[in-house]
Amino acid sequence: MREILGRRRRLRYRRKKGPVQLEAALTCAVEWQWPVLPGVGLKAAGGDRPADHGRDRDRGSRGPRGCACPDPECVVPGAHPFDPGILAATTDERMIRWWWTNRPTAPIVLATGGPTRAAEGSDAGRAPCAVSLPAAAAARALSALDRMDMRLGPVVATPTRWSLLVAPYTLEQLGELLFVKDCVPSSLRFHGSGGYLVLPPSETGWGQVRWERAPLPGSAAPWLPDVEAVVDALVEASASSAPGSGLHPPESGDGSRLTY
């Protein structure tokens, strides 16, 4: 009888369990001191309002949903800030709770390289930055970096791109790093100060966002490698990769992309 009752309790808990974005946003903002804000989200199926409360997940597949922003040709549907804008990103617990109480399924957007101020006037450093690659190339890159015994931090994965989180850097530091390189993989994008990145467990127009390499549970703040170490390792891995792999060095005139 106890086993049956225990099973029923677990089933009731599963049925009542709602969106997990609030818990994840609080972990990022309060525990890790990463400034976040809600993304614009996806347009509800058959309407112009933002999708919410998981209601649209039960409608089945009716083709891809577009972004809830006014741009009908948005190339990053649901995966960017809109209202509020990126400058509203915060680590304030009350603001985080208010945002995700009103929009429980809103994507979690990290303001990369942004100041981690829990309250006005207190400065505890800066948020992570990121280096991203196309998903297929990133999977090969991670395998190559593992063989090189390269220590990596958290890795965020979407169906189209994977992002390797790195320690904060400035545009000047990145410029000096790239200046001394003969070449870098042309598929690299750099997400620094003023940029943003969608974090798990968000849902975007391209699909679910997940951790390919999740932060260690219970850690005060995830460890992050220097961007120089990651870029050096990616360049070394690209030197031995085949053309067309996504890691091959660019042809003359090509280069990496800065996302700011």
C-alpha positions as CSV (number, residue, x, y, z in Angstrom):
1,M,0.0,0.0,0.0
2,R,2.8,2.4,0.8
3,E,4.4,1.8,-2.6
4,I,1.1,2.5,-4.3
5,L,0.5,5.7,-2.4
6,G,4.1,6.8,-3.0
7,R,3.7,6.2,-6.7
8,R,0.5,8.2,-6.7
9,R,2.2,11.1,-5.0
10,R,5.0,11.0,-7.6
11,L,2.4,11.0,-10.4
12,R,0.5,13.9,-8.8
13,Y,3.7,15.8,-8.6
14,R,4.5,15.2,-12.2
15,R,1.1,16.4,-13.3
16,K,1.3,19.6,-11.3
17,K,4.9,20.4,-12.3
18,G,4.9,23.5,-14.5
19,P,7.5,25.3,-16.6
20,V,11.0,25.0,-15.2
21,Q,12.2,28.3,-16.7
22,L,11.8,30.3,-13.4
23,E,13.9,27.8,-11.4
24,A,16.6,27.9,-14.1
25,A,16.5,31.7,-14.4
26,L,16.9,32.0,-10.6
27,T,19.9,29.6,-10.6
28,C,21.6,31.6,-13.3
29,A,20.9,35.0,-11.8
30,V,21.0,34.4,-8.0
31,E,23.4,31.5,-7.6
32,W,25.7,32.1,-10.5
33,Q,25.3,35.9,-10.7
34,W,24.7,35.8,-14.5
35,P,22.5,38.7,-15.7
36,V,19.5,37.4,-17.5
37,L,16.2,38.6,-18.9
38,P,13.2,36.9,-20.7
39,G,13.5,36.5,-24.5
40,V,10.7,37.5,-26.9
41,G,9.5,33.9,-27.3
42,L,7.5,32.3,-30.0
43,K,4.2,33.3,-31.6
44,A,1.4,31.1,-30.6
45,A,0.0,28.7,-33.2
46,G,-2.7,30.5,-35.1
47,G,-2.4,33.8,-33.3
48,D,-0.2,36.9,-32.7
49,R,0.2,36.6,-29.0
50,P,3.4,35.1,-27.4
51,A,3.1,31.4,-26.7
52,D,2.8,30.7,-23.0
53,H,1.9,28.2,-20.3
54,G,2.8,25.2,-22.6
55,R,-0.7,25.4,-24.1
56,D,0.7,25.3,-27.7
57,R,2.7,22.1,-27.1
58,D,-0.4,20.1,-27.0
59,R,-1.6,21.2,-30.5
60,G,0.7,18.9,-32.4
61,S,3.1,19.8,-35.2
62,R,1.6,22.4,-37.5
63,G,4.9,23.6,-38.9
64,P,7.4,25.9,-37.4
65,R,6.1,28.8,-35.3
66,G,7.5,32.3,-36.0
67,C,9.0,34.8,-33.6
68,A,6.7,36.9,-31.4
69,C,8.6,40.1,-32.4
70,P,7.2,42.3,-35.2
71,D,9.8,41.1,-37.8
72,P,8.0,38.5,-40.0
73,E,11.5,37.3,-41.3
74,C,13.2,37.1,-37.9
75,V,16.2,34.8,-38.3
76,V,16.5,33.9,-34.6
77,P,12.8,33.3,-33.7
78,G,12.1,33.5,-30.0
79,A,15.8,33.6,-29.2
80,H,16.5,37.3,-28.7
81,P,15.5,40.1,-26.3
82,F,12.8,42.5,-27.4
83,D,10.7,44.0,-24.6
84,P,12.5,44.4,-22.2
85,G,15.7,45.1,-24.1
86,I,19.2,43.6,-23.4
87,L,20.1,46.5,-21.0
88,A,17.4,45.3,-18.6
89,A,19.3,42.0,-17.8
90,T,19.7,41.7,-14.1
91,T,20.6,39.3,-11.2
92,D,17.9,40.8,-9.0
93,E,15.7,37.9,-7.6
94,R,12.6,40.0,-7.3
95,M,12.8,41.1,-10.9
96,I,13.5,37.5,-12.1
97,R,10.4,36.2,-10.2
98,W,8.2,39.0,-11.6
99,W,9.3,38.4,-15.2
100,W,8.8,34.6,-15.2
101,T,5.7,34.6,-13.0
102,N,4.1,36.7,-15.8
103,R,5.7,34.7,-18.6
104,P,6.4,31.2,-17.3
105,T,7.7,29.8,-20.5
106,A,9.7,32.8,-21.7
107,P,13.2,31.9,-23.0
108,I,16.1,32.7,-20.7
109,V,18.5,35.1,-22.3
110,L,22.0,35.7,-20.9
111,A,23.6,39.1,-21.4
112,T,27.1,38.0,-22.4
113,G,29.9,40.0,-20.8
114,G,27.5,42.1,-19.0
115,P,28.0,43.5,-15.4
116,T,26.8,41.1,-12.7
117,R,25.1,43.7,-10.4
118,A,22.6,42.2,-8.0
119,A,21.6,45.7,-6.9
120,E,22.4,49.2,-8.1
121,G,25.9,50.2,-7.0
122,S,27.3,46.8,-6.3
123,D,29.7,45.3,-8.9
124,A,30.7,41.6,-8.7
125,G,32.4,41.2,-12.0
126,R,31.1,40.3,-15.5
127,A,29.0,37.6,-17.0
128,P,30.4,34.8,-19.2
129,C,31.1,35.3,-22.9
130,A,30.9,32.6,-25.5
131,V,32.4,31.1,-28.7
132,S,29.9,29.3,-30.9
133,L,30.1,27.0,-33.9
134,P,27.6,25.2,-36.2
135,A,26.3,22.1,-34.3
136,A,27.9,19.4,-36.5
137,A,31.3,21.2,-36.4
138,A,31.0,21.8,-32.7
139,A,30.4,18.1,-32.0
140,R,33.6,17.2,-33.9
141,A,35.5,20.1,-32.2
142,L,34.5,18.8,-28.7
143,S,35.7,15.3,-29.5
144,A,39.0,16.8,-30.7
145,L,39.4,19.0,-27.6
146,D,38.6,16.0,-25.4
147,R,41.5,14.1,-27.1
148,M,43.7,17.0,-26.4
149,D,42.7,16.9,-22.7
150,M,41.4,20.5,-23.0
151,R,39.3,21.4,-20.0
152,L,36.0,23.0,-21.0
153,G,33.3,24.9,-19.2
154,P,29.6,24.6,-19.9
155,V,28.5,24.1,-23.5
156,V,25.0,25.3,-24.6
157,A,23.5,23.4,-27.6
158,T,20.7,24.2,-30.0
159,P,19.8,22.2,-33.1
160,T,21.8,24.7,-35.2
161,R,24.7,26.0,-33.1
162,W,26.7,25.0,-30.0
163,S,28.2,27.7,-27.7
164,L,31.3,27.2,-25.5
165,L,31.0,29.5,-22.5
166,V,34.3,31.3,-21.7
167,A,35.5,33.8,-19.1
168,P,34.6,37.4,-19.8
169,Y,36.8,39.3,-22.2
170,T,36.8,42.7,-23.8
171,L,36.6,43.6,-27.4
172,E,40.2,44.9,-27.2
173,Q,41.4,41.6,-25.8
174,L,39.6,39.6,-28.5
175,G,41.0,41.9,-31.2
176,E,44.6,41.4,-29.9
177,L,44.0,37.6,-29.8
178,L,42.7,37.4,-33.4
179,F,45.3,39.8,-34.7
180,V,48.2,37.4,-34.0
181,K,46.4,34.4,-35.6
182,D,47.3,33.5,-39.2
183,C,43.7,32.2,-39.5
184,V,40.8,31.0,-37.4
185,P,37.8,28.8,-38.4
186,S,35.4,30.9,-40.5
187,S,32.4,29.4,-38.7
188,L,33.4,30.8,-35.3
189,R,31.2,33.5,-33.7
190,F,32.2,35.5,-30.7
191,H,29.5,36.6,-28.1
192,G,31.0,39.3,-26.0
193,S,29.9,42.4,-24.1
194,G,26.6,43.8,-25.5
195,G,25.7,40.4,-26.9
196,Y,23.4,37.7,-25.7
197,L,22.9,33.9,-25.6
198,V,19.8,31.8,-25.0
199,L,20.2,29.3,-22.1
200,P,18.5,26.0,-21.3
201,P,15.8,25.0,-20.9
202,S,14.5,27.6,-23.4
203,E,12.5,26.7,-26.5
204,T,13.1,28.7,-29.7
205,G,12.0,28.5,-33.3
206,W,14.9,26.2,-34.1
207,G,14.0,23.8,-31.3
208,Q,14.9,23.1,-27.7
209,V,18.0,24.6,-26.0
210,R,19.9,22.2,-23.8
211,W,23.2,21.7,-22.0
212,E,25.7,19.6,-24.0
213,R,28.1,20.0,-21.1
214,A,26.1,21.0,-18.1
215,P,27.6,23.0,-15.2
216,L,28.5,20.8,-12.2
217,P,25.5,20.6,-9.8
218,G,25.8,22.5,-6.6
219,S,28.6,24.7,-7.9
220,A,28.6,28.3,-6.7
221,A,29.4,29.5,-10.2
222,P,30.5,27.3,-13.2
223,W,34.2,27.4,-14.0
224,L,35.0,29.1,-17.3
225,P,38.1,28.7,-19.5
226,D,39.9,31.7,-21.0
227,V,38.8,32.6,-24.5
228,E,42.5,32.4,-25.7
229,A,42.8,28.8,-24.5
230,V,39.6,27.8,-26.3
231,V,40.5,29.6,-29.6
232,D,44.0,28.2,-29.6
233,A,42.6,24.7,-29.1
234,L,40.0,25.2,-31.9
235,V,42.7,26.5,-34.3
236,E,44.9,23.6,-33.5
237,A,42.0,21.2,-34.0
238,S,41.1,22.9,-37.3
239,A,44.7,22.5,-38.6
240,S,44.2,18.7,-38.8
241,S,40.5,18.7,-39.9
242,A,39.3,18.0,-43.4
243,P,37.9,20.8,-45.6
244,G,34.1,21.1,-45.3
245,S,34.1,19.9,-41.7
246,G,33.2,23.3,-40.4
247,L,36.6,23.5,-38.5
248,H,38.8,24.0,-41.6
249,P,40.7,27.4,-41.6
250,P,39.1,30.0,-43.8
251,E,40.1,30.8,-47.3
252,S,41.8,34.0,-48.0
253,G,39.5,36.9,-47.4
254,D,37.2,35.0,-45.0
255,G,37.2,35.4,-41.3
256,S,35.4,34.7,-38.1
257,R,32.3,36.6,-37.1
258,L,31.9,38.9,-34.1
259,T,28.5,38.9,-32.5
260,Y,27.9,42.1,-30.5
